[in-house]
C-alpha cells in the first residue's frame, strides 16, 4: 500500500510538471498572438489613413472639374420646375375659365326677406336652373327641405302649406349645403367627411364622396356646427373647411359636381379663428369675421386661387346696418347676390363689383 501511495504522489508531481510546461507554452503563444494583433491593427490603421487622404484628393479634384456641370444641372431643374408651374397655372385657368374677371368691391344694400326658423339654417336658389324656386333648410341637423315656387310664395305667412316637402334619406350636418343644377350637395350627419349628392327630382341619392382632410374641426370658429361648407360660384362646386395641419387655416377644394371628384386643393392664409362664414365668388374666397358676442360682420381675408387679386389692397368690407351673426352666407352667381341666414332671418345682400386688376 505504501508503494502504491508513493507511485500516486509521483504521478501527481509528473502531471503538475506537465501542466506547468503546457501553461508556459500557451502563455508564450498568446503573447505572440497579441503582438501579431497589434501589428495587424497598426497596418489597418495606416491603410485607412491613406484611403481617407486619397478620398479627400478625389473629392477636391472632382469639385474643381465638375462645378460647372453641377450648376448647369441645378439651373435646368429650376427651369423645369418653372415650366411645370406655369403649365399647372395654365391648366388651372382653363379648368376655372379665366374669363371670370370681377371681384367684390362692396356690399351696397341688404333686404331682410323673412324671419322664420331656428337660429341656424340656410336658404337658397338653384343658380344652375332657370326656375325661381326657393329652398329652405332649417336647423343645423335635419332631413326635411321646404321647396317654394318663388320668393313671393316663400314670403307668405303659412309656409308649410304652400311648400313642397322633400325628405332626405340621411340628415345633414351644419348649414353648408348648396343646391346646384337640380342636386342638393350636403355633409351627411354623423360622418366625418362624407358629402352626399341628392337628386331633388327623383328624390334619390345620386352619388357620394369623402373629402380628404375635412371634418375634424369646424370650418369657422364662430359657427362650430359647420365642419364642411359647400359653395357655388361661376365655376361650379367648391368645399371650404379647416384642417389642424394648417394651424386652423381655411382650405378650399374644387370639386366636379358631375363626377364628385376632387379637381384641386388650395391652402389659404385665411384663419378660421373669429370667422363665422365664407363664400366663393369668381374663383375667390371671401372670409367673414365677427366678434364672439355678435357684432358687425366684415370681410377681412380674401384669397384668389389664380392670384388675379392683390389681396393686400382690398380694404375690410363691412356688412351694412346690421348687428348680429350669420350661420350661412352663400353667393348666387346668377344674380350676383348673397343669400344669408342671420339669427333666424333670411337676408339678401346686393353686391358692388369691379374688374380684377
Buried (B, 14 or more C-beta within 10 A) or exposed (E): EEEEEEEEEEEEEEEEEEEEEEEEEEEEEEEEEEEEEEEEEEEEEEEEEEEEEEEEEEEEEEEEEEEEEEEEEEEEEEEEEEEEEEEEBEEBBEBBEBEBEBBBBBBEEBEEBBEBBBBBBBBBBBBBBEEBBBBBBBBBEBBBBBBBBEBEBBBEEEBEEBBEEBEBEBBBBBBBBBBBBBBBBBBBBEBEBBBBBBEBEEEEBBBBBEBEBBBEBBBBBBBEBBBBBBBBBBBBBBBBBBBEEBEBBBBBBBBEBEEBEBBBBBBBEBBBEBBBBBBBBBBBBBBBBBEEEBEBBBBBBBBBBBEBBEBEEBEEBBBEEBEBBBBBBBBBBBEBBBBBBBBBBBBBBBBEBEEBE
